[in-house]
């Protein structure tokens, strides 16, 4: 570093360079000098003017001879020479003002600083990106990340022992099973999110799983029936994509991406934010997890934090379901700490958190860039903690066991929970930015209905399972009497939602067909139709990804069911 305190961009400590940009609300890496300095450089020896002044001397002006300035002494301005008789004296051109010189030099310095900052920021982001481990899960997840859509992230905590100090946890021979599993759904309008825990001891059918091998080849791992959910990862070489496919098999909800962490993540993340606040309703001294805490509030981090989330035999009925509740309370507290002003306004904590998070995580290759992970974090940050709901897949004891060690999905109460998440319905009372069914939309269902035999409709498949259009045609003709119907194969585009397009004079037919299909007013698109093969106007029914099968109502829920839950803004004492 030179005498004026300027250094190379890669000598900068990133923790000292994060500055809040008031225009965006985000922290940005900015290179600032270590000590105040003038924008005007010092004059070189043997020169009576700054370098900038020499550079901008007007053509034809005299220059001072080298060595004429006396160090430490101000030079007197020379008296103007007497004019030659009979010749008019020319007026000297004005010098650039000192203010202008400073502006020129400051502008040049700022240009250098901006280049240096860009280089430092780029180098640091590439450094963070190098921390992240990625896994190619093939077609198990979504392609890329959209900031304008709802998204589902499967968060997986493995029981694999990696790193120093983890010898006392988990199964020392474990291949890395899915020990902790949370499906995080973030709503499209970012008003709410739902974190649904999936018990590791839930009995499921693990489907066949195509995996990408290290050499790029593909291998299909055969599925297994009536096994614990945690075997969807690690067992027989299964990757996180297999766990994502199992979640879809069980819930009908397709995870878009995954994030996976091991024991070290809990230790490093909690230490990075300076500890997480927890509360105990009673004294705990657990010989298995080595957690020893008195009743009341505590701030824990590192080994103690890991022991807290691993403790099972000191809470509730000493089973995994009660440990899940404790883990949810812990995650809620961690979310509050990460979004607190104490963390967001502390550059050192932010850098430590960025380092810890990127080193702790393994993610799918579609989100393996730091810029993408940052975008996801910023989208999640928009959700108020009071509207982040923690719940668990509704389960019952496994009826096939005399001594209950596992659970199965509750066939009565689970489907409404899954449907609410799939249809982006909040489990908390939130003020919607836009009502899903405005009066004008709901009014599309009001009015007369034609007879089923009068409905003329063309059916397209716009994202439903293969064969859905033909299945719907058979059902309409054979069961509902809609004889003037035909299926025309695949639509030109893929739709997430089923739509019904019609002209105004076909509204009565559209309302009747909506009744038969169980469609809401939002699915009805008035304004146009098409002519069928006989040249007659026909309604256009396009089956989207939400299509559940012929004869299955497609009316989406508008209210989530009542379930046992907690929210991220509340502190609950573990008992």
C-alpha positions as CSV (number, residue, x, y, z in Angstrom):
1,X,0.0,0.0,0.0
2,X,1.4,3.4,-0.9
3,X,1.8,6.5,1.3
4,X,-1.7,7.7,0.5
5,X,-3.3,4.5,1.7
6,X,-4.4,3.1,-1.6
7,X,-4.1,-0.6,-2.0
8,X,-4.9,-3.4,-4.5
9,X,-8.5,-4.6,-4.7
10,X,-7.6,-8.1,-3.5
11,X,-6.0,-6.6,-0.3
12,X,-9.4,-5.3,0.8
13,X,-11.1,-7.1,3.7
14,X,-14.6,-7.6,2.4
15,X,-16.1,-7.3,5.9
16,X,-15.1,-3.6,5.9
17,X,-16.4,-2.8,2.5
18,X,-20.2,-3.6,2.5
19,X,-22.3,-0.4,2.4
20,X,-26.1,-0.1,2.4
21,X,-27.3,1.3,-0.9
22,X,-30.4,3.5,0.1
23,X,-31.8,3.2,-3.4
24,X,-32.0,-0.6,-3.5
25,X,-32.0,-1.6,0.1
26,X,-29.2,-4.0,-0.6
27,X,-25.6,-4.2,0.7
28,X,-22.9,-3.6,-2.0
29,X,-19.2,-4.1,-1.8
30,X,-17.5,-0.7,-2.1
31,X,-13.8,0.0,-2.0
32,X,-13.0,3.1,0.2
33,X,-9.6,4.5,1.1
34,X,-8.3,3.6,4.6
35,X,-7.6,7.3,5.4
36,X,-8.9,10.6,4.1
37,X,-7.0,12.0,1.3
38,X,-7.2,14.9,-1.1
39,X,-8.4,14.4,-4.6
40,X,-5.4,16.5,-5.8
41,X,-2.1,14.6,-6.0
42,X,1.0,16.0,-4.4
43,X,3.4,17.9,-6.7
44,X,6.5,16.1,-7.8
45,X,9.9,17.3,-6.8
46,X,11.2,20.1,-8.9
47,X,7.8,21.2,-10.0
48,X,6.0,24.3,-8.8
49,X,2.5,23.0,-9.8
50,X,0.6,19.9,-9.5
51,X,0.8,17.3,-12.3
52,X,-2.8,18.1,-13.2
53,X,-2.0,21.7,-13.7
54,X,0.9,20.9,-16.0
55,X,-1.2,18.6,-18.0
56,X,-3.8,21.3,-18.6
57,X,-1.5,24.3,-19.3
58,X,-2.8,26.2,-22.3
59,X,-0.8,25.9,-25.5
60,X,1.7,28.7,-25.9
61,X,1.9,29.4,-22.2
62,X,5.3,29.6,-20.6
63,X,6.2,26.7,-18.2
64,X,8.3,27.3,-15.1
65,X,11.9,26.1,-15.4
66,X,12.7,23.0,-13.3
67,X,14.2,23.8,-9.9
68,X,12.8,27.3,-9.6
69,X,10.5,26.5,-6.7
70,X,12.1,26.8,-3.2
71,X,10.8,24.0,-1.0
72,X,8.6,25.2,1.9
73,X,8.4,28.7,0.5
74,X,5.5,30.2,-1.4
75,X,6.6,31.6,-4.7
76,X,5.7,35.2,-5.5
77,X,3.9,36.0,-8.6
78,X,6.3,37.8,-11.1
79,X,5.6,41.3,-12.1
80,X,4.2,41.6,-15.6
81,X,6.8,42.8,-18.1
82,X,6.5,46.3,-19.6
83,X,4.8,46.3,-22.9
84,X,6.8,47.0,-26.0
85,X,6.1,50.6,-27.2
86,X,3.6,50.7,-30.0
87,X,2.4,47.1,-29.4
88,X,-0.9,46.2,-27.6
89,X,-0.4,43.9,-24.7
90,X,-2.2,40.6,-25.1
91,X,-4.4,39.4,-22.3
92,X,-3.2,36.1,-20.8
93,X,-5.7,33.2,-21.0
94,X,-7.3,32.4,-17.6
95,X,-6.0,29.4,-15.7
96,X,-8.4,26.6,-14.8
97,X,-9.7,27.2,-11.3
98,X,-8.5,25.1,-8.4
99,X,-12.1,23.7,-8.0
100,X,-12.1,22.5,-11.6
101,X,-8.7,20.8,-11.1
102,X,-10.0,19.0,-8.0
103,X,-13.1,17.9,-9.9
104,X,-11.0,16.5,-12.7
105,X,-8.7,14.7,-10.4
106,X,-11.5,13.4,-8.2
107,X,-13.3,12.1,-11.3
108,X,-10.2,10.2,-12.3
109,X,-9.8,8.8,-8.8
110,X,-13.5,7.7,-8.7
111,X,-13.1,6.0,-12.0
112,X,-10.2,4.0,-10.7
113,X,-12.1,3.2,-7.5
114,X,-15.1,1.9,-9.4
115,X,-12.9,-0.4,-11.5
116,X,-11.2,-1.6,-8.4
117,X,-14.5,-2.2,-6.6
118,X,-15.9,-4.1,-9.6
119,X,-12.8,-6.3,-9.6
120,X,-12.9,-6.9,-5.9
121,X,-16.7,-7.6,-5.9
122,X,-16.3,-10.0,-8.8
123,X,-13.4,-11.8,-7.2
124,X,-15.3,-12.1,-3.9
125,X,-18.5,-13.4,-5.6
126,X,-16.4,-16.0,-7.5
127,X,-14.8,-16.9,-4.2
128,X,-18.2,-17.5,-2.6
129,X,-19.4,-19.4,-5.7
130,X,-16.4,-21.7,-5.2
131,X,-17.6,-22.6,-1.8
132,X,-20.9,-24.0,-3.0
133,X,-21.2,-27.7,-3.8
134,X,-23.7,-28.7,-6.5
135,X,-25.4,-31.9,-7.7
136,X,-26.9,-32.5,-11.1
137,X,-30.4,-34.0,-10.4
138,X,-31.4,-34.2,-14.0
139,X,-35.2,-33.8,-14.6
140,X,-36.1,-34.1,-10.9
141,X,-36.4,-30.3,-10.4
142,X,-37.1,-27.0,-12.3
143,X,-34.9,-25.4,-14.9
144,X,-33.7,-22.2,-13.4
145,X,-35.3,-19.9,-10.9
146,X,-38.0,-17.3,-11.5
147,X,-38.5,-14.3,-9.2
148,X,-42.1,-13.9,-10.5
149,X,-43.5,-17.3,-9.5
150,X,-44.2,-19.3,-6.4
151,X,-41.4,-21.8,-5.6
152,X,-40.8,-25.0,-3.6
153,X,-37.4,-25.8,-2.0
154,X,-36.7,-29.1,-0.3
155,X,-34.4,-28.5,2.6
156,X,-32.5,-31.7,3.6
157,X,-30.4,-32.3,6.7
158,X,-28.3,-35.4,6.5
159,X,-27.0,-37.6,9.3
160,X,-23.7,-38.1,7.6
161,X,-20.7,-37.5,9.7
162,X,-18.4,-35.0,8.1
163,X,-15.9,-32.6,9.7
164,X,-14.2,-32.6,13.0
165,X,-16.2,-32.8,16.2
166,X,-19.1,-34.7,14.7
167,X,-18.1,-38.2,15.9
168,X,-20.7,-38.2,18.7
169,X,-23.7,-37.6,16.4
170,X,-25.7,-39.8,14.1
171,X,-24.8,-43.2,12.8
172,X,-21.1,-43.5,12.2
173,X,-21.7,-45.9,9.3
174,X,-24.5,-43.8,7.7
175,X,-24.2,-43.1,3.9
176,X,-26.0,-39.8,4.6
177,X,-29.8,-40.4,4.9
178,X,-32.4,-37.7,4.8
179,X,-32.6,-37.1,8.6
180,X,-34.4,-33.8,8.6
181,X,-36.7,-32.7,5.8
182,X,-38.6,-29.5,5.2
183,X,-40.6,-28.6,2.1
184,X,-40.6,-24.8,2.0
185,X,-43.2,-23.2,-0.2
186,X,-42.9,-19.5,-0.9
187,X,-46.1,-17.8,-2.3
188,X,-46.2,-16.1,-5.6
189,X,-47.1,-12.7,-4.1
190,X,-44.5,-13.2,-1.3
191,X,-47.0,-12.5,1.4
192,X,-46.5,-15.9,3.1
193,X,-44.6,-19.1,3.1
194,X,-45.2,-22.6,4.5
195,X,-42.5,-24.9,5.9
196,X,-43.8,-28.4,6.1
197,X,-41.7,-31.0,7.9
198,X,-41.7,-34.6,6.6
199,X,-40.9,-37.2,9.3
200,X,-37.9,-39.3,8.6
201,X,-39.8,-42.4,9.9
202,X,-42.7,-41.9,7.5
203,X,-43.4,-45.1,5.6
204,X,-43.4,-44.4,1.8
205,X,-42.9,-45.9,-1.6
206,X,-39.6,-44.6,-3.1
207,X,-40.0,-44.4,-6.9
208,X,-37.5,-45.4,-9.5
209,X,-34.9,-42.7,-9.6
210,X,-32.7,-41.7,-12.6
211,X,-29.4,-40.4,-11.3
212,X,-26.4,-38.6,-13.0
213,X,-23.1,-40.4,-12.2
214,X,-19.8,-38.5,-11.7
215,X,-18.7,-39.5,-15.3
216,X,-21.9,-38.0,-16.8
217,X,-23.6,-41.3,-17.4
218,X,-27.1,-42.0,-16.2
219,X,-28.2,-44.8,-13.8
220,X,-31.7,-45.7,-12.8
221,X,-31.9,-46.8,-9.1
222,X,-34.9,-49.1,-8.6
223,X,-37.6,-48.0,-6.2
224,X,-38.6,-49.7,-3.0
225,X,-41.9,-50.0,-1.3
226,X,-42.9,-49.6,2.4
227,X,-39.7,-48.1,3.6
228,X,-38.7,-45.2,5.8
229,X,-38.6,-41.8,4.0
230,X,-35.0,-41.2,5.1
231,X,-33.8,-44.0,2.8
232,X,-34.8,-41.9,-0.2
233,X,-31.3,-40.3,0.2
234,X,-28.0,-42.2,0.3
235,X,-29.4,-45.7,0.2
236,X,-28.3,-47.6,-2.9
237,X,-26.6,-44.5,-4.2
238,X,-29.7,-42.3,-4.2
239,X,-29.1,-38.6,-4.6
240,X,-31.3,-35.6,-3.5
241,X,-33.2,-35.8,-6.7
242,X,-34.5,-39.2,-5.5
243,X,-35.7,-37.5,-2.3
244,X,-37.5,-34.8,-4.4
245,X,-39.2,-37.5,-6.4
246,X,-40.3,-39.2,-3.2
247,X,-41.8,-36.0,-1.9
248,X,-43.9,-35.6,-5.1
249,X,-44.9,-39.3,-4.8
250,X,-46.2,-38.8,-1.2
251,X,-47.7,-35.2,-1.4
252,X,-48.3,-34.5,-5.1
253,X,-46.2,-31.3,-4.6
254,X,-43.2,-31.1,-6.9
255,X,-40.1,-29.5,-5.3
256,X,-38.3,-27.1,-7.7
257,X,-34.9,-27.2,-6.0
258,X,-33.1,-28.6,-3.0
259,X,-30.7,-27.3,-0.4
260,X,-28.8,-29.9,1.7
261,X,-26.6,-29.5,4.8
262,X,-24.9,-31.7,7.3
263,X,-24.2,-31.3,11.0
264,X,-21.5,-28.6,10.4
265,X,-24.1,-26.2,8.9
266,X,-25.9,-25.8,12.2
267,X,-22.7,-25.1,14.0
268,X,-21.2,-22.6,11.4
269,X,-24.5,-20.7,10.7
270,X,-25.3,-20.1,14.3
271,X,-21.8,-19.0,15.1
272,X,-21.9,-16.6,12.0
273,X,-24.9,-14.7,13.3
274,X,-23.6,-14.6,16.9
275,X,-25.9,-17.3,18.3
276,X,-29.6,-18.2,18.2
277,X,-32.1,-17.5,21.0
278,X,-34.0,-20.5,22.3
279,X,-36.3,-21.2,25.3
280,X,-36.7,-24.2,27.5
281,X,-39.8,-25.0,29.6
282,X,-37.7,-27.3,31.9
283,X,-34.1,-28.2,32.7
284,X,-32.5,-30.5,30.1
285,X,-29.6,-32.8,30.7
286,X,-29.5,-35.3,27.8
287,X,-26.8,-37.9,27.8
288,X,-27.3,-38.8,24.2
289,X,-27.1,-35.4,22.6
290,X,-24.9,-33.9,25.4
291,X,-27.3,-30.9,25.8
292,X,-27.3,-29.4,29.2
293,X,-29.4,-26.3,29.7
294,X,-31.5,-24.9,32.5
295,X,-35.1,-23.8,32.0
296,X,-35.5,-20.4,30.5
297,X,-34.0,-18.4,27.6
298,X,-30.5,-19.1,26.2
299,X,-28.4,-18.0,23.3
300,X,-26.7,-21.0,21.8
301,X,-24.3,-21.6,18.9
302,X,-21.8,-24.1,17.5
303,X,-21.7,-27.5,19.3
304,X,-24.5,-26.5,21.7
305,X,-26.8,-25.5,18.9
306,X,-26.2,-28.8,17.2
307,X,-27.0,-30.7,20.4
308,X,-30.2,-28.7,20.7
309,X,-31.6,-29.7,17.3
310,X,-30.4,-33.3,17.8
311,X,-32.1,-33.8,21.2
312,X,-35.0,-36.2,21.1
313,X,-35.3,-38.1,24.4
314,X,-35.7,-34.9,26.5
315,X,-38.7,-33.4,24.7
316,X,-42.4,-34.5,24.5
317,X,-42.9,-38.2,24.1
318,X,-39.2,-38.7,23.2
319,X,-40.0,-39.3,19.6
320,X,-39.1,-37.8,16.2
321,X,-42.4,-35.8,15.9
322,X,-41.6,-33.8,19.1
323,X,-38.0,-33.3,18.0
324,X,-39.4,-31.8,14.7
325,X,-41.4,-29.2,16.7
326,X,-38.2,-28.2,18.5
327,X,-36.3,-28.0,15.2
328,X,-39.1,-25.8,13.8
329,X,-38.8,-23.4,16.8
330,X,-35.1,-23.3,16.3
331,X,-35.4,-22.5,12.6
332,X,-37.9,-19.7,13.4
333,X,-35.4,-18.2,15.8
334,X,-32.6,-18.5,13.2
335,X,-34.8,-16.8,10.6
336,X,-35.5,-13.9,13.0
337,X,-31.8,-13.5,13.8
338,X,-30.7,-13.6,10.2
339,X,-33.3,-10.9,9.2
340,X,-32.7,-8.7,12.3
341,X,-31.2,-5.3,12.0
342,X,-28.3,-6.5,14.2
343,X,-27.3,-8.9,11.4
344,X,-28.3,-6.9,8.4
345,X,-26.5,-3.7,9.5
346,X,-23.3,-5.6,10.6
347,X,-21.0,-6.0,7.6
348,X,-18.7,-8.5,9.4
349,X,-21.7,-10.7,10.3
350,X,-23.0,-10.5,6.7
351,X,-19.7,-11.7,5.3
352,X,-19.4,-14.4,8.0
353,X,-22.9,-15.5,7.1
354,X,-22.2,-15.5,3.4
355,X,-19.1,-17.6,4.0
356,X,-20.7,-20.0,6.3
357,X,-23.9,-20.5,4.2
358,X,-22.0,-21.1,1.0
359,X,-19.6,-23.6,2.6
360,X,-22.4,-25.4,4.4
361,X,-24.8,-26.0,1.5
362,X,-25.1,-28.4,-1.4
363,X,-27.6,-27.4,-3.9
364,X,-28.9,-28.5,-7.3
365,X,-26.9,-27.2,-10.3
366,X,-29.7,-25.0,-11.5
367,X,-29.3,-22.7,-8.5
368,X,-25.5,-23.2,-7.9
369,X,-24.6,-19.6,-8.7
370,X,-24.2,-17.1,-5.9
371,X,-26.3,-14.5,-7.8
372,X,-29.2,-17.0,-8.0
373,X,-28.9,-17.9,-4.3
374,X,-28.9,-14.2,-3.5
375,X,-32.1,-13.7,-5.6
376,X,-33.8,-16.5,-3.7
377,X,-32.7,-15.1,-0.4
378,X,-34.0,-11.7,-1.3
379,X,-37.4,-13.1,-2.4
380,X,-37.7,-15.0,0.9
381,X,-36.8,-11.9,2.8
382,X,-39.9,-10.2,1.4
383,X,-42.1,-12.6,3.5
384,X,-42.9,-11.3,7.0
385,X,-41.8,-13.8,9.7
386,X,-45.3,-13.7,11.1
387,X,-46.6,-15.2,7.9
388,X,-44.0,-18.0,7.7
389,X,-45.9,-21.1,9.0
390,X,-44.3,-24.3,10.3
391,X,-46.3,-27.4,10.2
392,X,-45.8,-31.2,9.7
393,X,-47.3,-33.7,7.3
394,X,-50.4,-35.1,9.0
395,X,-49.6,-38.7,10.1
396,X,-50.9,-41.5,12.2
397,X,-49.1,-44.4,13.9
398,X,-48.3,-47.3,11.5
399,X,-51.3,-49.7,11.9
400,X,-49.0,-52.6,10.7
401,X,-46.9,-52.3,13.8
402,X,-47.6,-53.6,17.3
403,X,-44.8,-51.5,18.8
404,X,-45.1,-48.2,17.0
405,X,-41.8,-47.0,15.6
406,X,-43.0,-45.5,12.3
407,X,-45.9,-43.4,10.9
408,X,-48.0,-43.3,7.8
409,X,-49.7,-40.4,6.1
410,X,-53.1,-39.6,7.6
411,X,-55.5,-40.4,4.7
412,X,-58.2,-38.1,6.1
413,X,-56.4,-34.9,7.0
414,X,-53.3,-34.9,4.8
415,X,-54.8,-34.1,1.3
416,X,-56.3,-30.7,2.3
417,X,-52.9,-29.6,3.5
418,X,-51.2,-30.8,0.3
419,X,-53.9,-29.1,-1.8
420,X,-53.5,-25.8,0.1
421,X,-49.7,-25.7,-0.6
422,X,-50.1,-26.8,-4.2
423,X,-52.7,-24.0,-4.8
424,X,-50.6,-21.3,-3.0
425,X,-53.0,-20.9,-0.1
426,X,-51.7,-19.3,3.0
427,X,-51.9,-21.0,6.5
428,X,-51.9,-17.5,8.1
429,X,-54.3,-14.7,7.9
430,X,-52.7,-12.4,5.3
431,X,-53.9,-9.4,3.4
432,X,-53.8,-10.5,-0.2
433,X,-52.3,-8.0,-2.6
434,X,-55.0,-9.1,-5.1
435,X,-58.1,-11.2,-4.4
436,X,-58.0,-14.3,-6.4
437,X,-61.6,-14.1,-7.2
438,X,-62.6,-10.5,-8.0
439,X,-66.3,-9.7,-8.4
440,X,-65.9,-9.4,-12.2
441,X,-64.3,-12.9,-12.3
442,X,-66.8,-14.5,-10.0
443,X,-69.6,-13.0,-12.1
444,X,-68.6,-15.2,-15.1
445,X,-70.2,-18.1,-13.4
446,X,-73.5,-16.3,-12.9
447,X,-76.2,-16.6,-15.5
448,X,-78.1,-19.3,-17.4
449,X,-76.7,-22.7,-18.3
450,X,-77.2,-24.5,-21.6
451,X,-78.0,-28.2,-21.8
452,X,-74.9,-30.5,-21.9
453,X,-76.0,-31.7,-25.3
454,X,-75.6,-28.1,-26.7
455,X,-72.0,-27.7,-25.6
456,X,-69.6,-27.6,-28.5
457,X,-66.0,-27.9,-27.3
458,X,-62.5,-28.6,-28.6
459,X,-60.1,-30.2,-26.0
460,X,-56.3,-29.6,-26.0
461,X,-53.6,-30.9,-23.6
462,X,-51.6,-28.0,-22.4
463,X,-49.5,-29.6,-19.7
464,X,-51.6,-32.4,-18.2
465,X,-50.4,-36.0,-18.2
466,X,-50.3,-37.8,-21.6
467,X,-53.7,-39.1,-22.6
468,X,-55.6,-36.6,-20.5
469,X,-57.4,-34.9,-23.4
470,X,-58.7,-38.3,-24.7
471,X,-59.7,-39.3,-21.2
472,X,-61.7,-36.1,-20.8
473,X,-63.3,-36.5,-24.2
474,X,-64.5,-40.0,-23.3
475,X,-65.8,-38.9,-19.9
476,X,-67.7,-35.9,-21.4
477,X,-69.3,-37.9,-24.2
478,X,-70.1,-41.1,-22.3
479,X,-70.9,-39.8,-18.8
480,X,-72.0,-36.2,-19.2
481,X,-73.7,-36.2,-22.6
482,X,-71.4,-33.6,-24.2
483,X,-71.6,-35.2,-27.7
484,X,-70.4,-32.2,-29.7
485,X,-66.9,-32.5,-28.4
486,X,-63.5,-33.5,-29.9
487,X,-59.9,-33.7,-28.8
488,X,-57.2,-32.1,-30.9
489,X,-54.0,-33.2,-29.3
490,X,-51.4,-31.0,-27.7
491,X,-51.7,-27.2,-27.3
492,X,-49.1,-24.8,-28.7
493,X,-48.0,-23.8,-25.2
494,X,-47.8,-25.3,-21.7
495,X,-50.2,-23.9,-19.1
496,X,-50.0,-24.2,-15.3
497,X,-53.7,-23.7,-15.0
498,X,-56.6,-25.1,-17.1
499,X,-58.5,-22.5,-19.2
500,X,-61.8,-22.3,-20.9
501,X,-62.0,-19.8,-23.8
502,X,-65.3,-18.8,-25.3
503,X,-67.1,-16.0,-27.2
504,X,-69.9,-14.0,-25.5
505,X,-72.7,-15.9,-27.2
506,X,-71.3,-19.2,-25.8
507,X,-71.3,-18.0,-22.2
508,X,-74.2,-20.3,-21.2
509,X,-72.3,-23.3,-22.7
510,X,-69.1,-22.2,-20.9
511,X,-70.9,-22.0,-17.5
512,X,-72.4,-25.5,-17.9
513,X,-69.0,-26.9,-18.9
514,X,-67.3,-25.1,-15.9
515,X,-69.9,-26.8,-13.6
516,X,-69.1,-30.2,-15.1
517,X,-65.3,-29.7,-14.8
518,X,-65.4,-28.0,-11.4
519,X,-63.7,-24.9,-12.8
520,X,-63.6,-21.5,-11.0
521,X,-64.4,-18.2,-12.6
522,X,-60.7,-17.5,-13.0
523,X,-60.3,-20.3,-15.5
524,X,-62.9,-18.8,-17.8
525,X,-61.5,-16.6,-20.5
526,X,-64.3,-14.7,-22.3
527,X,-63.6,-13.1,-25.7
528,X,-62.7,-15.7,-28.2
529,X,-63.4,-19.2,-29.4
530,X,-62.5,-21.2,-32.6
531,X,-64.3,-23.0,-35.4
532,X,-64.3,-26.8,-35.2
533,X,-63.8,-29.2,-38.1
534,X,-67.4,-28.5,-39.3
535,X,-66.7,-24.8,-39.3
536,X,-68.9,-24.2,-36.3
537,X,-67.8,-22.1,-33.3
538,X,-66.5,-24.2,-30.4
539,X,-65.3,-23.5,-26.9
540,X,-61.6,-24.2,-26.3
541,X,-60.8,-26.3,-23.3
542,X,-57.0,-26.5,-22.6
543,X,-56.0,-28.8,-19.8
544,X,-53.1,-27.4,-17.7
545,X,-50.7,-28.9,-15.2
546,X,-53.4,-28.6,-12.5
547,X,-55.6,-31.1,-14.2
548,X,-56.3,-34.0,-11.8
549,X,-58.2,-36.4,-14.0
550,X,-61.6,-36.6,-15.8
551,X,-64.5,-36.0,-13.5
552,X,-62.2,-34.7,-10.7
553,X,-63.3,-31.2,-9.5
554,X,-60.7,-28.5,-10.3
555,X,-62.1,-25.9,-7.9
556,X,-59.1,-24.8,-5.8
557,X,-59.3,-24.2,-2.1
558,X,-59.4,-20.6,-0.9
559,X,-58.7,-21.4,2.8
560,X,-56.2,-23.6,4.4
561,X,-57.3,-26.3,6.8
562,X,-56.9,-26.0,10.5
563,X,-53.6,-27.8,11.5
564,X,-51.2,-27.8,14.3
565,X,-48.7,-25.1,13.4
566,X,-46.4,-22.3,14.6
567,X,-45.1,-19.2,13.0
568,X,-41.5,-17.9,12.7
569,X,-42.2,-14.6,14.6
570,X,-43.2,-16.4,17.9
571,X,-40.9,-17.7,20.6
572,X,-42.1,-21.1,22.0
573,X,-40.4,-22.8,24.9
574,X,-39.4,-26.4,24.1
575,X,-40.9,-28.9,26.5
